[in-house]
Amino acid sequence: MCTPEETSLLQAEETFLALLGRINTLVFQPLLLAEEPSNSKDQECMRLLLQLSEQYQHLWDLTQASLQTLRQRLNCPTTVSLHTLHLLHSPDLFLEAYQQYFVIYSSCMAVQTFQKATRKKSEFWRSQRKALKQFLTSVTLETSGAAGLPHILCQPLTDHVQQYVLILLRLGDAVDESFIRQVLDEALATHSLWEMLGNRLVDALCMADRRLLLDSQEVPVVANPVRADRVLLFNDVLVLLQGHSFQTFNLKLVWMDARLDNKQISSRYGFHVITPEEEFFLSAKDAQGKACWLSKVSQAICQVLSGRRDIPVLEQHQNQERVEPPTSRYCLYTFRTEDRLRLATYDGNWSWGKPHGKGTLKWPDGRNHVGDFHHGLEHGFGIRLVPHGPEDKYDCYKCHWREGQMQGYGICEYANESVYKGYFRDNMRQGFGVLESSPQAPQPFKFIGHWDRDKKNGYGVWEDKDRGERYIGMWQADHRHGQGIVVTQSGICYQRTFHADKMVGPGILLLEDDSLYEGSFTRDLAYIGKGKITFPNGYFLKASFSTGVGKGFHTQGVLETTAHPLDPTHTCKRQLGLDAFPVESRWQGIYQQFREFIYSNCPEDAQEAFLGFHVQTAKELRKSQEYLFCDRGNPDEVSAKIKDILAELPTHREPESLQLYLQKALKSSVHPLGKLLKLLTLTFQATYSGLGANKHLLVLAQEEVQQHAKEIWAFYQGLLGVALEQQGQVQEESEDTSKSHSEAYRLVLPIILPCFYPELFMLYMLYHEKEDSLYSQGIADLSLFPDTKLLECLDVQKHLWPLKDLTLTTNQRYSLVTDKCFLSATECLQKIITTVDPREKLEMLEKTYVEIEDTVSRILEREYKLPMDDLLPLLIYVVSRARIQHLGAEIHLIRDMMDPIHSGGLYDFLLTALEVLVSYMVQPTHTNNVLCVKLNFNSSENAAFLTLMSYGNNTCRMPVFESWASVTKANLESLRCFPVSQRQSSPVYCPSSLSVPNIHANGQALVCSCKCMTLYGQWPPFIWSYLMKPMMSSTSSIWKITYPQ
């Protein structure tokens, strides 16, 4: 059953709904039929009337919905509960609708909207006085009906709210009568202020939604050190009046600090006011006045920051604490007086009157900065556009900033379309960086190297794409200065001394036909002055050279044609730059950046500037603002935060765990180790790819790769030291540098080698091109032989032939079978080219050797260890059937890059065996003159023997020393032996200059610290090195023999 309150509410809603309809007909419709406004003020009045009408219509709709639910309740009280009443179910909708209506109404009152709207139709509204009186109970219309419009549009709604309060206490708790009273009071106070102020001030300050909250004439307050006669607090600005002038401060950018211990405030009842460009104090007469101003200003700031400026500031209860506005805010502001930012507009985050956080800064001259700010200065990642010239072109600086200046890694796209990627300091390029011009530039170029105070300085590589040249060497003040190497696209390269971009003194010029010129020459490679030309056949010309316009090329000198054969390392395989650029001094611009990061204990706030987060393409660069405000997290397996990296490092101390961690770290773009490897790879490719692929730079590149491994290991040790220090631990100091180098070879080099392998292996192929060509021809010759014929030619004993493994078809003979013998060993050797890791290549070589022995053991049906006489021909067979391209280059790369710990071991022996076989393959004809020299000590005979093994001939053995005493004291200059092909001829001696020192006996075995000698004979040139092999006697040692060409 319905209560009397519900019946009363129904009657009130019906009466109010009818009243709303009559007001709409008699008031709103005529108001909205006014003429088109002619000025901005009339347009503002019409806008407010439309808003008021829309909100009025919203209240009408809510009242209809409420009446409908009430009728349903009265008709079916048993099935429709009390809580389904629209007024009780959604009280917030009613509360917000009435609040919004009275806020708009108060705006109309403040700017005299009703008076202006009815001014042109005064006669019409005068005629409506009688009709309008029905809506008014306490107001008398004496002259015009228009004068009663403000009351007609307010009083009925106020009365209805009071009815709500009387009928529904719950609604009375939500909608307080004081709210409406305060809205009207603020509107009247603001209206009174506009009448008191002059027209100039009113035109500047009057706004429809602006309300006066506090006036210093009511609650006295004094501003200092600025001069102000009056202080006004509005709901959006703080105004200081001085005569006819004024200053306004947006409340979004006003901070208050009442802490007397932090600010020098002259009055104990004062507080500090901070704005973007001014700071001043407001001092009240007493504590109550100070509290009033602080409370009102704080509430007003919170209100304007919340964006709900339509809700007025409500009175606070005495026991309620003052709400503190947030210190971090977001706002748009244009600077007026600040020198550096004069007339610049900042849109972004603020804190205590300074840009702080992310934001955009724009100057009138076209400069634009988007990025991070800290206490008013650019700090962190940011993008700056600087206009360049009258055309619509910009220099785009996309980099890291520190205290207003570029600091750390960045990318700059200049107006001339050149791009710089590298490090900055104090707004200048400093440290490592890459500068590259546009491909369409008149003289395209690329420089990668070290910068000092915005100029190229130190070691660097310059590629002149127009001339087809690459300069590798030293720089000073943007000029080539010091030692340098120039490589041309035609294959010519030379080394000269440069002074301010000009070549001075003699140099070395290596031509594409392997001729060598030593002397002076011009940039166009014209010989001048005295010089020497060494030809590939050993002839040389010492002469004076000159050129002249119209005179051609002149030379006068002596041509020597009786010269001895040349040392290849002097001409065709000569290496440049080794003495001029010590490997430790190259790329210090990169290493120094990482060392400084270690020395500063890896600060987290400098990580991004150090590592550099950048976008590669110009298209992505144009989207930098989107990138700037997004989360730059990376899903890599390795954490991107330096504190997490340092926390994880000490947990990977065991070799296996450390190797896995280094693999992930060096592949990660956000890990410092990965960043270092990325930069080093970039420099290596820029130096040795393309034009830099020249055989005369092989050792230069080889040294760099090995040095990079050492530097990366040193950087890891530095990171580990910082990590242990932060955890209160002490890192063990490694005094043994050789151990550190061994760790670099064992752990780091196999991981980083794939990054450098393409360019490095190309250099090896060029360096060994001639030998590999002969090797390929030798392989082609041997491939013509069937398996059995080749085994026979190689003098492989027939009982070792794997004929049991061959399955013959009908009418097939053994003599016609090809590529079937030792197939498993051949396939295993072919895998040597499937990896770039030297250790894995050596493991494949070892597996090949094991497969050969296993095959022989299976044939003989017993375990069998191959002696040297049997192993070498079988290896030759397997190598010839594997048909590996550029095997000589592969072998030498393995030799140079393998861990030194394997020197003298099984891997060294097998690799040396391959070297011997390749040397055998490159011979014009393959005869039985493959030779192994082995020095044995026979304890039974108490003498040392030199054993010469030659395939196809019996072993020749001759005594060398008579006793151990003679071995320990012997001068190997007296070592003599006979050529295999002339065993009965006179002996051949070693020259004294090629003697081998440091030979001594240790127990029953010979130990040699240097195994190198040169013998002259009729054997083919090859290198053979072996220290100890398990299947051989422990008293045997194989020497390193070098045969001259």
Summary of the structure (lengths in Angstrom):
residues: 1045
radius of gyration: 47.1
end to end distance: 123.2
largest distance: 151.2
contacts: 3163
relative contact order: 0.03
helix: 44%
strand: 23%
